[in-house]
Amino acid sequence: MTVGEVYEYLDKIAPFSYQDKTDNSGLLVGDYNTEVKKILICLDVTNNVVAEAVEKGIDLIIAHHPLMYRPVTSIASGDSLHALVCSNINFIAAHTNLDIAIDGINDLMLARLGFPKSKTVVLPINPDGSGFGRVIELDSPISVEDLAEKCKNAFSSTVVRYVDSGKALSKIGVGSGSANETIEAALSAGCDAFICGEVRYDRMLFAADRGLTLIEAGHFHTEDIYCEDLVDKLKSQFKEIDVEKAKNSVDVCCYKF
């Protein structure tokens, strides 16, 4: 099995051509022809993740977040990119293409919340209507307190922050990670509430002024859910390859209550 064959499978379940124009997903370090026997899955490639990969003899790291979004002007000792390149480990990032994909992260969010599947997109960006987020309509309204508690449990969130519109919530949008540009789309879609990973403070003010309940469940927490799902998919597809989630794929933030 080669890096290229794993890439082709990822492209089938989450087409790289669907990534946002500002994104940098795909094979970012390595060679399509390299043989793969061990794969490590993580949210972010950090120095600790690379060290773990070296220790375990990993051939390929697949992460959600790319290491390089913009032109790289230097690769210095101490940087995770430097550690990755020096380790001779291949690296594929599946970022916004995995957010957008059917059965991707946004659909995983709905499943974790116990909500039904939805084909309704919050923010379409592709000609076929695919895009960021999902919208569902509940049969019975839910309170913001109950929805916040549901988010905390679904994503194992350390803390959940929210703006309360004071209304019962029936039409709910979800979007993983950072969602600063998606809030207007959630309003346009008629959402009573929008659940995301994180937003800027001004976006919270924007939501409060317009009567939108906004729930921030954690960038790491709303996206880390992809790791175990991808491990299972890759194990099912490539039975001869060892696949595992990195033990060092963790939330680097500490919280005091």
VOKEPA-455060 format. One record per residue (C-alpha): residue number from 1; x, z, y. Coordinates in nm, 3 decimals. Layout:
BEGIN
   k       x       z       y
 NUM       X       Z       Y
...
//
This chain:
BEGIN
   k       x       z       y
   1   0.000   0.000   0.000
   2   0.129  -0.088   0.346
   3   0.070   0.023   0.704
   4  -0.098  -0.314   0.761
   5  -0.351  -0.255   0.484
   6  -0.441   0.087   0.625
   7  -0.469  -0.071   0.970
   8  -0.705  -0.337   0.832
   9  -0.930  -0.070   0.682
  10  -0.942   0.123   1.011
  11  -1.018  -0.203   1.191
  12  -1.311  -0.256   0.955
  13  -1.473   0.084   1.013
  14  -1.380   0.107   1.383
  15  -1.274  -0.234   1.521
  16  -0.975  -0.203   1.753
  17  -1.113  -0.492   1.959
  18  -1.392  -0.257   2.071
  19  -1.160  -0.010   2.241
  20  -1.210   0.047   2.611
  21  -1.006  -0.179   2.840
  22  -0.807   0.124   2.964
  23  -0.722   0.237   2.610
  24  -0.410   0.185   2.398
  25  -0.523   0.208   2.035
  26  -0.361   0.034   1.738
  27  -0.019   0.045   1.572
  28   0.192   0.203   1.846
  29   0.508   0.284   1.648
  30   0.629   0.124   1.328
  31   0.598  -0.182   1.106
  32   0.288  -0.329   0.939
  33   0.496  -0.407   0.628
  34   0.615  -0.050   0.566
  35   0.503   0.103   0.236
  36   0.271   0.403   0.272
  37   0.246   0.688   0.021
  38   0.157   0.980   0.250
  39  -0.068   0.989   0.558
  40  -0.112   1.274   0.807
  41  -0.423   1.292   1.028
  42  -0.428   1.473   1.363
  43  -0.598   1.475   1.699
  44  -0.273   1.465   1.899
  45   0.086   1.381   1.806
  46   0.285   1.684   1.918
  47   0.640   1.794   1.838
  48   0.498   2.039   1.583
  49   0.295   1.764   1.415
  50   0.601   1.538   1.393
  51   0.809   1.824   1.248
  52   0.537   1.885   0.989
  53   0.529   1.513   0.906
  54   0.908   1.505   0.857
  55   0.896   1.813   0.634
  56   0.621   1.660   0.417
  57   0.778   1.315   0.393
  58   0.489   1.146   0.575
  59   0.503   0.767   0.614
  60   0.214   0.724   0.859
  61   0.049   0.943   1.120
  62  -0.302   0.852   1.235
  63  -0.413   1.029   1.553
  64  -0.714   1.002   1.779
  65  -0.524   1.017   2.106
  66  -0.252   0.759   2.183
  67   0.083   0.892   2.298
  68   0.119   0.609   2.549
  69  -0.161   0.516   2.787
  70   0.051   0.370   3.065
  71   0.391   0.198   3.070
  72   0.658   0.435   2.936
  73   0.952   0.466   3.173
  74   1.166   0.695   2.957
  75   1.180   0.841   2.607
  76   1.374   1.165   2.638
  77   1.472   1.440   2.396
  78   1.197   1.702   2.386
  79   0.917   1.446   2.416
  80   0.691   1.404   2.114
  81   0.733   1.026   2.143
  82   1.111   1.068   2.115
  83   1.067   1.288   1.807
  84   0.828   1.037   1.651
  85   1.053   0.735   1.705
  86   1.362   0.921   1.579
  87   1.173   1.032   1.267
  88   1.106   0.669   1.166
  89   0.738   0.752   1.100
  90   0.468   0.493   1.166
  91   0.192   0.584   1.411
  92  -0.159   0.442   1.453
  93  -0.396   0.563   1.724
  94  -0.771   0.516   1.677
  95  -0.918   0.635   2.004
  96  -1.211   0.484   2.192
  97  -1.276   0.236   1.911
  98  -1.347   0.539   1.689
  99  -1.567   0.698   1.957
 100  -1.775   0.382   1.978
 101  -1.791   0.290   1.609
 102  -2.098   0.333   1.390
 103  -2.042   0.657   1.198
 104  -1.764   0.733   1.445
 105  -1.714   1.053   1.643
 106  -2.035   1.038   1.845
 107  -2.240   0.997   1.527
 108  -2.042   1.284   1.373
 109  -2.145   1.498   1.671
 110  -2.513   1.429   1.599
 111  -2.466   1.506   1.231
 112  -2.284   1.834   1.306
 113  -2.567   1.935   1.541
 114  -2.823   1.865   1.270
 115  -2.979   1.584   1.473
 116  -3.096   1.250   1.330
 117  -2.889   0.932   1.358
 118  -2.944   0.718   1.666
 119  -2.862   0.362   1.764
 120  -2.930   0.434   2.132
 121  -2.605   0.431   2.330
 122  -2.546   0.632   2.648
 123  -2.302   0.388   2.808
 124  -2.289   0.033   2.662
 125  -1.958  -0.147   2.726
 126  -1.955  -0.432   2.472
 127  -2.162  -0.753   2.459
 128  -2.345  -0.636   2.146
 129  -2.460  -0.318   2.321
 130  -2.214  -0.081   2.151
 131  -2.048   0.180   2.364
 132  -1.996   0.548   2.437
 133  -2.227   0.830   2.340
 134  -2.560   0.853   2.162
 135  -2.910   0.953   2.272
 136  -3.173   1.124   2.057
 137  -3.523   1.253   2.131
 138  -3.633   1.573   1.960
 139  -3.983   1.623   1.819
 140  -3.994   1.968   1.978
 141  -3.811   2.077   2.296
 142  -3.518   2.318   2.271
 143  -3.396   2.573   2.525
 144  -3.053   2.546   2.683
 145  -2.950   2.877   2.525
 146  -3.040   2.755   2.177
 147  -2.873   2.418   2.234
 148  -2.555   2.585   2.363
 149  -2.548   2.812   2.058
 150  -2.602   2.512   1.832
 151  -2.303   2.339   1.996
 152  -2.082   2.646   1.957
 153  -2.156   2.662   1.585
 154  -2.145   2.286   1.522
 155  -1.802   2.231   1.678
 156  -1.653   2.578   1.621
 157  -1.612   2.593   1.998
 158  -1.418   2.887   2.134
 159  -1.636   2.886   2.442
 160  -1.928   2.675   2.567
 161  -1.996   2.626   2.939
 162  -2.316   2.477   3.070
 163  -2.520   2.387   3.374
 164  -2.883   2.491   3.322
 165  -3.149   2.268   3.472
 166  -3.413   2.528   3.388
 167  -3.610   2.273   3.188
 168  -3.699   2.252   2.820
 169  -3.483   1.985   2.660
 170  -3.616   1.697   2.451
 171  -3.403   1.391   2.524
 172  -3.039   1.472   2.458
 173  -2.722   1.268   2.498
 174  -2.387   1.341   2.330
 175  -2.039   1.211   2.405
 176  -1.708   1.338   2.268
 177  -1.404   1.437   2.471
 178  -1.386   1.371   2.844
 179  -1.710   1.236   2.985
 180  -1.667   1.222   3.362
 181  -1.785   0.862   3.384
 182  -2.075   0.898   3.141
 183  -2.296   1.147   3.325
 184  -2.461   0.887   3.550
 185  -2.537   0.681   3.238
 186  -2.694   0.984   3.070
 187  -2.919   1.030   3.374
 188  -3.010   0.661   3.374
 189  -3.100   0.691   3.005
 190  -3.346   0.967   3.096
 191  -3.157   1.248   2.925
 192  -3.267   1.607   2.987
 193  -2.930   1.730   2.860
 194  -2.586   1.584   2.796
 195  -2.334   1.742   2.556
 196  -1.966   1.654   2.596
 197  -1.616   1.786   2.548
 198  -1.518   1.839   2.910
 199  -1.595   1.728   3.265
 200  -1.452   1.792   3.610
 201  -1.610   2.063   3.824
 202  -1.754   1.806   4.066
 203  -1.939   1.647   3.773
 204  -2.101   1.982   3.701
 205  -2.217   1.998   4.062
 206  -2.346   1.643   4.031
 207  -2.547   1.735   3.721
 208  -2.684   2.052   3.880
 209  -2.802   1.863   4.190
 210  -2.987   1.610   3.974
 211  -3.152   1.845   3.727
 212  -2.940   1.750   3.425
 213  -2.845   2.021   3.178
 214  -2.475   1.967   3.108
 215  -2.304   2.134   2.813
 216  -1.925   2.139   2.787
 217  -1.827   2.227   2.428
 218  -1.452   2.162   2.444
 219  -1.245   1.842   2.437
 220  -1.052   1.946   2.129
 221  -1.358   2.086   1.952
 222  -1.583   1.783   1.993
 223  -1.312   1.546   1.869
 224  -1.128   1.745   1.604
 225  -1.431   1.688   1.380
 226  -1.304   1.335   1.316
 227  -0.998   1.456   1.122
 228  -1.163   1.580   0.804
 229  -1.406   1.288   0.807
 230  -1.120   1.037   0.822
 231  -0.928   1.223   0.552
 232  -1.229   1.186   0.320
 233  -1.277   0.817   0.402
 234  -0.910   0.731   0.346
 235  -0.894   0.929   0.020
 236  -1.198   0.739  -0.105
 237  -1.057   0.401  -0.001
 238  -0.692   0.455  -0.103
 239  -0.690   0.677  -0.411
 240  -0.317   0.625  -0.469
 241  -0.220   0.763  -0.125
 242  -0.187   1.132  -0.033
 243  -0.391   1.201   0.282
 244  -0.423   1.534   0.464
 245  -0.500   1.683   0.802
 246  -0.200   1.824   0.987
 247  -0.190   2.203   0.985
 248  -0.041   2.179   1.335
 249  -0.335   1.976   1.469
 250  -0.469   2.270   1.666
 251  -0.614   2.357   2.005
 252  -0.313   2.441   2.222
 253  -0.525   2.636   2.472
 254  -0.569   3.013   2.459
 255  -0.885   3.185   2.579
 256  -0.950   3.533   2.714
 257  -1.303   3.671   2.728
//
